[in-house]
Amino acid sequence: MLVTFRSTATESITMFHDVAVALLKMMGATGHVPGALDPEDVPAALARLEAAVAQLKAQPPQPQPANPAKDKDRDDEEERELPVALHTRAFPLIGLLKRAAAANAEVMWTAGS
């Protein structure tokens, strides 16, 4: 499932549901989809998200458990792909929130594209 974030101040962005819910909770929202922030609530949500992202960046990356079924098909020298970190996935939403805060605009999120 996908979640789309919208604001009249900027373009919309779409994320996977689990990532979007995690970021919403970091912003101080309930994590329920659909939802919205009034213009006066956007700066505080942005500050909470930026603080949470800074904490994530300060933590060392967590190793991923090996998957023997997938590893069997790989060459020994081939490197495993690391998952995209949550703080990296937050970057587009932080940009949207910054533009919405600057324009004193609302932010809404809905299921789907």
N, C-alpha and C positions, 0 to 999 in steps of 0.2 A: 504494500500500500504506500502511496505517496502523500505528502503534505505540501501544499503550496502557500507560501507567504506572500502577501500583497500589501502595498501601500500606495497611496496616491502620489507620494513623493518620488517613487522609483519603480523600476521594473520588478516583476515577480520572480521568485526563486522557488524551486521544487526540490525536496529532499525525500529520502526514504523515511518512513514513519518512525522507526525506532530511533534514528538519529535526531529527527525533528522533536520528538517527545523529550529526549534527553536534554536537548538545547533549551527547550521551553522550560523545563524544570530548573535548569541552571539560571534562567532569566527570572525565576521566581513565579512563573505561571504554573497552573495546575498540571499541564501536560495534556489536557483534553483537547480534542480536535472535533469541531471547529472552536475558534476562540478569537479574541481580539484584545488589543491594548488601546486605550484612549491616548490621545496625543500627550497629555501631561504625565502618563505612566511610562512612556517610551524611554526617556533618559535614565530612569532608575533601572529599568529592565536591561538596558544596554550596559550600565555600570556593573550590574550583577553578573551578566554574561562575560564581560571582559575580565572581571576578577576571577571567575571560575576558570576561564581559559588560561589565564596567567598561572593559576595553580596547576592545571593539567600540564602545561609546558614545563613546569619546574620538576615534575615527577619523571623518573627514568621510564623509558618505554617498557612495557610488559612483554615478555617473550610469549609467542603463540605456541600452544601445544602442537606437537608433531602429529601429522595425519599419515599413518603408515600406508594407507591405500593410495593416497596421492603421491607420496614420496617414492613409491615403488616405480612409478612411471617416469621419474626424473633422473637426469644424470647426477652423479655425485657432486660434480662441480657447479651445477646450476644453483643459483641463489634463490631462496624462497622470497616471494613477494610479501612485504609487510603490509598489514592493513592500513588504510588511511586513518590517521589519528583524529579523534573527536575535535581537538582544538583546530585542526586543519579544516575539518568540515564546517566549523563555526564561522569561518572567515566570510562567506557570502552573507550570512545572516547578520553579522556584525556590521557589514557595509550597509545593508538595508536599514538597520536600526539607526545608524549614524545619519543617513540621509533623511529618514523619517523624523528624527529628533530635530535636525537642523531646519526642517520645513514645518515643524509643529504639526505633523500628520499622524494619523492612526496607522496601526499595523494589524492585519487580520491574517488568520491562517485557516485553511479549509482542507478537507480530504480531497484527493484526486489532483488532477493537473490543472 
